[in-house]
Amino acid sequence: SPMLTIRNTEAIRQIEAAIGYTFHDKRLLVQVLTRKTYLKIDPEAPDNEVLEFYGDTLMNYHVTNYFMSKYAHMLEDGLFFMRTVEQFTDLRSHYVCNRYLTERVKALGLARYLRAQNRDAELRRDGEKAYADIFESLVGAIYLDSYQNDTLIRAFILRQLGIEPRRAPAEIEEAVASVAPEGTQYAVKGIRKL
């Protein structure tokens, strides 16, 4: 696998093409793919832990916000929810769980660029958590690189998680049905292209 450095413009170009975003500050992209163990090789390299924390927070917020806007309705006397808090939690968890984020990172081909003391061993040892960390770090880095552009990061998250626009309304209804009590009636509002 190619070693990811700020000078490896071909690797950076490939990653940016895969994710559909071009970084202004390429150092953030390198940091996304730098695990803490890499500091044993290069003590000056910033790792991705803070970006991961930030990205996790952003994903939870935007995914929750998306489903609340789809499944909560305002009535004259106040807000009426079409789901329980447990159902909203299950629905959000479906998209932000380590297993699902691992699938996304593998589909994007990002793990081969991971900088770690022993990449393959760490990916085996830490499994889905290591892959999910990459995705969460990517979200945090794009948010910072885009000057905290909420519209851009929301679109990126929903697109990369397959929520919108790639997911057909029937697929989202299926995900909702899997967490809704039997016999619950619901409808998905129109899915718009971002």
ChimeraX commands (.cxc) that place a marker at each C-alpha (Angstrom):
marker #1 position 0.00,0.00,0.00 radius 0.5
marker #1 position 1.18,3.53,-0.69 radius 0.5
marker #1 position 2.50,5.45,2.29 radius 0.5
marker #1 position 0.31,8.44,2.94 radius 0.5
marker #1 position 2.24,11.66,3.42 radius 0.5
marker #1 position 1.51,15.25,2.53 radius 0.5
marker #1 position 3.90,14.82,-0.40 radius 0.5
marker #1 position 2.13,11.76,-1.83 radius 0.5
marker #1 position -0.20,13.77,-4.02 radius 0.5
marker #1 position -1.39,10.72,-5.96 radius 0.5
marker #1 position -2.64,8.97,-2.80 radius 0.5
marker #1 position -4.30,12.18,-1.61 radius 0.5
marker #1 position -5.96,12.65,-5.01 radius 0.5
marker #1 position -7.27,9.07,-4.93 radius 0.5
marker #1 position -8.71,9.49,-1.43 radius 0.5
marker #1 position -10.33,12.81,-2.33 radius 0.5
marker #1 position -11.87,11.28,-5.45 radius 0.5
marker #1 position -13.24,8.37,-3.42 radius 0.5
marker #1 position -14.81,10.57,-0.74 radius 0.5
marker #1 position -16.01,13.30,-3.09 radius 0.5
marker #1 position -14.31,16.14,-1.21 radius 0.5
marker #1 position -11.10,18.08,-1.93 radius 0.5
marker #1 position -9.26,19.25,1.16 radius 0.5
marker #1 position -7.92,22.81,1.31 radius 0.5
marker #1 position -5.48,21.70,4.02 radius 0.5
marker #1 position -4.12,18.29,3.00 radius 0.5
marker #1 position -2.53,17.89,6.44 radius 0.5
marker #1 position -6.01,17.30,7.88 radius 0.5
marker #1 position -6.54,14.40,5.49 radius 0.5
marker #1 position -3.23,12.85,6.53 radius 0.5
marker #1 position -4.23,13.32,10.19 radius 0.5
marker #1 position -7.56,11.53,9.55 radius 0.5
marker #1 position -5.61,8.41,8.68 radius 0.5
marker #1 position -3.03,8.62,11.48 radius 0.5
marker #1 position -3.62,6.42,14.53 radius 0.5
marker #1 position -2.07,7.17,17.89 radius 0.5
marker #1 position 0.32,4.21,17.56 radius 0.5
marker #1 position 1.95,5.93,14.56 radius 0.5
marker #1 position 3.50,8.37,17.01 radius 0.5
marker #1 position 5.98,5.61,17.91 radius 0.5
marker #1 position 7.26,5.97,14.34 radius 0.5
marker #1 position 6.87,9.75,14.07 radius 0.5
marker #1 position 6.39,11.48,17.44 radius 0.5
marker #1 position 5.54,14.78,15.70 radius 0.5
marker #1 position 2.59,13.38,13.73 radius 0.5
marker #1 position -0.81,14.55,14.97 radius 0.5
marker #1 position -3.19,11.61,15.44 radius 0.5
marker #1 position -6.87,11.40,14.59 radius 0.5
marker #1 position -8.40,11.00,18.07 radius 0.5
marker #1 position -9.77,14.54,18.46 radius 0.5
marker #1 position -11.05,14.54,14.87 radius 0.5
marker #1 position -12.76,11.22,15.63 radius 0.5
marker #1 position -14.47,12.68,18.70 radius 0.5
marker #1 position -15.60,15.73,16.73 radius 0.5
marker #1 position -16.83,13.67,13.78 radius 0.5
marker #1 position -18.77,11.29,16.03 radius 0.5
marker #1 position -20.58,14.26,17.59 radius 0.5
marker #1 position -21.36,15.77,14.19 radius 0.5
marker #1 position -22.68,12.49,12.79 radius 0.5
marker #1 position -24.95,11.88,15.76 radius 0.5
marker #1 position -26.31,15.41,15.51 radius 0.5
marker #1 position -26.93,15.43,11.74 radius 0.5
marker #1 position -28.35,11.92,11.52 radius 0.5
marker #1 position -30.65,12.60,14.48 radius 0.5
marker #1 position -31.69,15.93,13.00 radius 0.5
marker #1 position -32.45,14.29,9.64 radius 0.5
marker #1 position -34.71,11.61,11.14 radius 0.5
marker #1 position -36.41,14.08,13.48 radius 0.5
marker #1 position -37.25,16.27,10.48 radius 0.5
marker #1 position -38.68,13.24,8.68 radius 0.5
marker #1 position -40.63,11.64,11.52 radius 0.5
marker #1 position -41.63,14.42,13.93 radius 0.5
marker #1 position -44.52,16.72,13.15 radius 0.5
marker #1 position -45.74,19.98,14.66 radius 0.5
marker #1 position -49.37,20.18,15.69 radius 0.5
marker #1 position -51.25,23.28,16.84 radius 0.5
marker #1 position -50.75,22.43,20.50 radius 0.5
marker #1 position -47.10,21.43,20.26 radius 0.5
marker #1 position -44.69,18.93,18.83 radius 0.5
marker #1 position -46.00,15.47,18.07 radius 0.5
marker #1 position -43.50,12.68,17.53 radius 0.5
marker #1 position -44.23,9.73,15.26 radius 0.5
marker #1 position -41.63,7.58,17.09 radius 0.5
marker #1 position -40.49,6.85,20.61 radius 0.5
marker #1 position -37.06,7.95,21.77 radius 0.5
marker #1 position -36.01,4.28,21.63 radius 0.5
marker #1 position -37.09,4.07,17.99 radius 0.5
marker #1 position -35.19,7.26,17.09 radius 0.5
marker #1 position -32.15,5.87,18.90 radius 0.5
marker #1 position -32.37,2.54,17.06 radius 0.5
marker #1 position -32.79,4.25,13.71 radius 0.5
marker #1 position -29.80,6.56,14.27 radius 0.5
marker #1 position -27.74,3.68,15.65 radius 0.5
marker #1 position -28.36,1.68,12.49 radius 0.5
marker #1 position -26.40,4.30,10.51 radius 0.5
marker #1 position -23.69,5.33,12.98 radius 0.5
marker #1 position -22.75,1.94,14.46 radius 0.5
marker #1 position -19.22,0.60,14.02 radius 0.5
marker #1 position -20.40,-2.20,11.74 radius 0.5
marker #1 position -22.06,0.16,9.28 radius 0.5
marker #1 position -19.19,2.68,9.35 radius 0.5
marker #1 position -16.77,-0.18,8.69 radius 0.5
marker #1 position -18.71,-1.05,5.54 radius 0.5
marker #1 position -18.49,2.57,4.39 radius 0.5
marker #1 position -14.71,2.83,5.02 radius 0.5
marker #1 position -14.10,-0.44,3.18 radius 0.5
marker #1 position -16.27,0.70,0.26 radius 0.5
marker #1 position -14.26,3.93,0.05 radius 0.5
marker #1 position -10.95,2.04,0.23 radius 0.5
marker #1 position -9.55,4.22,3.01 radius 0.5
marker #1 position -8.06,1.58,5.34 radius 0.5
marker #1 position -5.15,0.86,3.02 radius 0.5
marker #1 position -3.87,4.38,3.69 radius 0.5
marker #1 position -4.06,4.08,7.49 radius 0.5
marker #1 position -0.87,5.18,9.24 radius 0.5
marker #1 position -0.24,3.06,12.32 radius 0.5
marker #1 position 2.66,1.28,13.95 radius 0.5
marker #1 position 1.36,-1.97,12.46 radius 0.5
marker #1 position -1.71,-1.24,10.32 radius 0.5
marker #1 position -2.81,-4.78,9.52 radius 0.5
marker #1 position -2.39,-6.02,13.09 radius 0.5
marker #1 position -4.28,-3.03,14.49 radius 0.5
marker #1 position -7.13,-3.42,12.02 radius 0.5
marker #1 position -7.42,-7.10,13.02 radius 0.5
marker #1 position -7.10,-6.39,16.74 radius 0.5
marker #1 position -9.42,-3.37,16.94 radius 0.5
marker #1 position -11.75,-4.53,14.16 radius 0.5
marker #1 position -14.77,-2.43,13.37 radius 0.5
marker #1 position -13.80,0.24,15.92 radius 0.5
marker #1 position -10.62,1.05,13.97 radius 0.5
marker #1 position -12.55,1.42,10.72 radius 0.5
marker #1 position -15.30,3.49,12.36 radius 0.5
marker #1 position -12.65,5.79,13.82 radius 0.5
marker #1 position -11.44,6.55,10.29 radius 0.5
marker #1 position -14.93,7.55,9.14 radius 0.5
marker #1 position -15.60,9.67,12.22 radius 0.5
marker #1 position -12.22,11.39,11.85 radius 0.5
marker #1 position -12.97,12.10,8.21 radius 0.5
marker #1 position -16.23,13.83,9.13 radius 0.5
marker #1 position -14.49,15.96,11.77 radius 0.5
marker #1 position -11.69,16.93,9.38 radius 0.5
marker #1 position -14.03,17.87,6.53 radius 0.5
marker #1 position -16.08,20.01,8.90 radius 0.5
marker #1 position -12.97,21.89,10.04 radius 0.5
marker #1 position -11.53,22.10,6.51 radius 0.5
marker #1 position -14.80,23.52,5.15 radius 0.5
marker #1 position -14.72,26.32,7.76 radius 0.5
marker #1 position -17.45,24.58,9.76 radius 0.5
marker #1 position -19.91,24.52,6.88 radius 0.5
marker #1 position -22.97,22.79,8.37 radius 0.5
marker #1 position -24.75,22.41,5.03 radius 0.5
marker #1 position -21.74,20.75,3.44 radius 0.5
marker #1 position -21.06,18.36,6.34 radius 0.5
marker #1 position -24.74,17.40,6.61 radius 0.5
marker #1 position -24.83,16.59,2.89 radius 0.5
marker #1 position -21.56,14.65,3.14 radius 0.5
marker #1 position -22.74,12.59,6.13 radius 0.5
marker #1 position -26.15,11.77,4.65 radius 0.5
marker #1 position -24.64,10.90,1.25 radius 0.5
marker #1 position -21.76,8.80,2.61 radius 0.5
marker #1 position -24.02,6.92,5.03 radius 0.5
marker #1 position -26.38,6.17,2.16 radius 0.5
marker #1 position -29.29,7.96,3.82 radius 0.5
marker #1 position -29.79,10.59,1.15 radius 0.5
marker #1 position -29.93,10.72,-1.88 radius 0.5
marker #1 position -28.60,7.23,-2.68 radius 0.5
marker #1 position -31.07,5.37,-0.47 radius 0.5
marker #1 position -34.44,4.86,-2.08 radius 0.5
marker #1 position -37.40,5.87,0.09 radius 0.5
marker #1 position -38.44,2.20,0.30 radius 0.5
marker #1 position -35.05,1.27,1.82 radius 0.5
marker #1 position -35.38,3.96,4.49 radius 0.5
marker #1 position -38.96,2.88,5.19 radius 0.5
marker #1 position -37.60,-0.66,5.64 radius 0.5
marker #1 position -35.05,0.60,8.20 radius 0.5
marker #1 position -37.79,2.53,10.01 radius 0.5
marker #1 position -40.11,-0.49,9.95 radius 0.5
marker #1 position -37.40,-2.60,11.55 radius 0.5
marker #1 position -37.51,-0.41,14.68 radius 0.5
marker #1 position -41.23,0.46,14.69 radius 0.5
marker #1 position -43.72,-1.55,16.74 radius 0.5
marker #1 position -45.81,-3.94,14.71 radius 0.5
marker #1 position -48.81,-2.27,13.14 radius 0.5
marker #1 position -47.34,1.28,13.33 radius 0.5
marker #1 position -48.35,3.41,10.36 radius 0.5
marker #1 position -45.79,5.84,9.00 radius 0.5
marker #1 position -44.77,7.57,5.81 radius 0.5
marker #1 position -41.45,8.89,4.60 radius 0.5
marker #1 position -41.60,12.47,3.42 radius 0.5
marker #1 position -40.08,13.01,-0.03 radius 0.5
marker #1 position -36.35,12.49,-0.23 radius 0.5
marker #1 position -34.72,15.39,-2.00 radius 0.5
marker #1 position -31.41,15.41,-3.80 radius 0.5
marker #1 position -28.63,17.36,-2.06 radius 0.5
marker link #1:1,2 radius 0.2
marker link #1:2,3 radius 0.2
marker link #1:3,4 radius 0.2
marker link #1:4,5 radius 0.2
marker link #1:5,6 radius 0.2
marker link #1:6,7 radius 0.2
marker link #1:7,8 radius 0.2
marker link #1:8,9 radius 0.2
marker link #1:9,10 radius 0.2
marker link #1:10,11 radius 0.2
marker link #1:11,12 radius 0.2
marker link #1:12,13 radius 0.2
marker link #1:13,14 radius 0.2
marker link #1:14,15 radius 0.2
marker link #1:15,16 radius 0.2
marker link #1:16,17 radius 0.2
marker link #1:17,18 radius 0.2
marker link #1:18,19 radius 0.2
marker link #1:19,20 radius 0.2
marker link #1:20,21 radius 0.2
marker link #1:21,22 radius 0.2
marker link #1:22,23 radius 0.2
marker link #1:23,24 radius 0.2
marker link #1:24,25 radius 0.2
marker link #1:25,26 radius 0.2
marker link #1:26,27 radius 0.2
marker link #1:27,28 radius 0.2
marker link #1:28,29 radius 0.2
marker link #1:29,30 radius 0.2
marker link #1:30,31 radius 0.2
marker link #1:31,32 radius 0.2
marker link #1:32,33 radius 0.2
marker link #1:33,34 radius 0.2
marker link #1:34,35 radius 0.2
marker link #1:35,36 radius 0.2
marker link #1:36,37 radius 0.2
marker link #1:37,38 radius 0.2
marker link #1:38,39 radius 0.2
marker link #1:39,40 radius 0.2
marker link #1:40,41 radius 0.2
marker link #1:41,42 radius 0.2
marker link #1:42,43 radius 0.2
marker link #1:43,44 radius 0.2
marker link #1:44,45 radius 0.2
marker link #1:45,46 radius 0.2
marker link #1:46,47 radius 0.2
marker link #1:47,48 radius 0.2
marker link #1:48,49 radius 0.2
marker link #1:49,50 radius 0.2
marker link #1:50,51 radius 0.2
marker link #1:51,52 radius 0.2
marker link #1:52,53 radius 0.2
marker link #1:53,54 radius 0.2
marker link #1:54,55 radius 0.2
marker link #1:55,56 radius 0.2
marker link #1:56,57 radius 0.2
marker link #1:57,58 radius 0.2
marker link #1:58,59 radius 0.2
marker link #1:59,60 radius 0.2
marker link #1:60,61 radius 0.2
marker link #1:61,62 radius 0.2
marker link #1:62,63 radius 0.2
marker link #1:63,64 radius 0.2
marker link #1:64,65 radius 0.2
marker link #1:65,66 radius 0.2
marker link #1:66,67 radius 0.2
marker link #1:67,68 radius 0.2
marker link #1:68,69 radius 0.2
marker link #1:69,70 radius 0.2
marker link #1:70,71 radius 0.2
marker link #1:71,72 radius 0.2
marker link #1:72,73 radius 0.2
marker link #1:73,74 radius 0.2
marker link #1:74,75 radius 0.2
marker link #1:75,76 radius 0.2
marker link #1:76,77 radius 0.2
marker link #1:77,78 radius 0.2
marker link #1:78,79 radius 0.2
marker link #1:79,80 radius 0.2
marker link #1:80,81 radius 0.2
marker link #1:81,82 radius 0.2
marker link #1:82,83 radius 0.2
marker link #1:83,84 radius 0.2
marker link #1:84,85 radius 0.2
marker link #1:85,86 radius 0.2
marker link #1:86,87 radius 0.2
marker link #1:87,88 radius 0.2
marker link #1:88,89 radius 0.2
marker link #1:89,90 radius 0.2
marker link #1:90,91 radius 0.2
marker link #1:91,92 radius 0.2
marker link #1:92,93 radius 0.2
marker link #1:93,94 radius 0.2
marker link #1:94,95 radius 0.2
marker link #1:95,96 radius 0.2
marker link #1:96,97 radius 0.2
marker link #1:97,98 radius 0.2
marker link #1:98,99 radius 0.2
marker link #1:99,100 radius 0.2
marker link #1:100,101 radius 0.2
marker link #1:101,102 radius 0.2
marker link #1:102,103 radius 0.2
marker link #1:103,104 radius 0.2
marker link #1:104,105 radius 0.2
marker link #1:105,106 radius 0.2
marker link #1:106,107 radius 0.2
marker link #1:107,108 radius 0.2
marker link #1:108,109 radius 0.2
marker link #1:109,110 radius 0.2
marker link #1:110,111 radius 0.2
marker link #1:111,112 radius 0.2
marker link #1:112,113 radius 0.2
marker link #1:113,114 radius 0.2
marker link #1:114,115 radius 0.2
marker link #1:115,116 radius 0.2
marker link #1:116,117 radius 0.2
marker link #1:117,118 radius 0.2
marker link #1:118,119 radius 0.2
marker link #1:119,120 radius 0.2
marker link #1:120,121 radius 0.2
marker link #1:121,122 radius 0.2
marker link #1:122,123 radius 0.2
marker link #1:123,124 radius 0.2
marker link #1:124,125 radius 0.2
marker link #1:125,126 radius 0.2
marker link #1:126,127 radius 0.2
marker link #1:127,128 radius 0.2
marker link #1:128,129 radius 0.2
marker link #1:129,130 radius 0.2
marker link #1:130,131 radius 0.2
marker link #1:131,132 radius 0.2
marker link #1:132,133 radius 0.2
marker link #1:133,134 radius 0.2
marker link #1:134,135 radius 0.2
marker link #1:135,136 radius 0.2
marker link #1:136,137 radius 0.2
marker link #1:137,138 radius 0.2
marker link #1:138,139 radius 0.2
marker link #1:139,140 radius 0.2
marker link #1:140,141 radius 0.2
marker link #1:141,142 radius 0.2
marker link #1:142,143 radius 0.2
marker link #1:143,144 radius 0.2
marker link #1:144,145 radius 0.2
marker link #1:145,146 radius 0.2
marker link #1:146,147 radius 0.2
marker link #1:147,148 radius 0.2
marker link #1:148,149 radius 0.2
marker link #1:149,150 radius 0.2
marker link #1:150,151 radius 0.2
marker link #1:151,152 radius 0.2
marker link #1:152,153 radius 0.2
marker link #1:153,154 radius 0.2
marker link #1:154,155 radius 0.2
marker link #1:155,156 radius 0.2
marker link #1:156,157 radius 0.2
marker link #1:157,158 radius 0.2
marker link #1:158,159 radius 0.2
marker link #1:159,160 radius 0.2
marker link #1:160,161 radius 0.2
marker link #1:161,162 radius 0.2
marker link #1:162,163 radius 0.2
marker link #1:163,164 radius 0.2
marker link #1:164,165 radius 0.2
marker link #1:165,166 radius 0.2
marker link #1:166,167 radius 0.2
marker link #1:167,168 radius 0.2
marker link #1:168,169 radius 0.2
marker link #1:169,170 radius 0.2
marker link #1:170,171 radius 0.2
marker link #1:171,172 radius 0.2
marker link #1:172,173 radius 0.2
marker link #1:173,174 radius 0.2
marker link #1:174,175 radius 0.2
marker link #1:175,176 radius 0.2
marker link #1:176,177 radius 0.2
marker link #1:177,178 radius 0.2
marker link #1:178,179 radius 0.2
marker link #1:179,180 radius 0.2
marker link #1:180,181 radius 0.2
marker link #1:181,182 radius 0.2
marker link #1:182,183 radius 0.2
marker link #1:183,184 radius 0.2
marker link #1:184,185 radius 0.2
marker link #1:185,186 radius 0.2
marker link #1:186,187 radius 0.2
marker link #1:187,188 radius 0.2
marker link #1:188,189 radius 0.2
marker link #1:189,190 radius 0.2
marker link #1:190,191 radius 0.2
marker link #1:191,192 radius 0.2
marker link #1:192,193 radius 0.2
marker link #1:193,194 radius 0.2
view
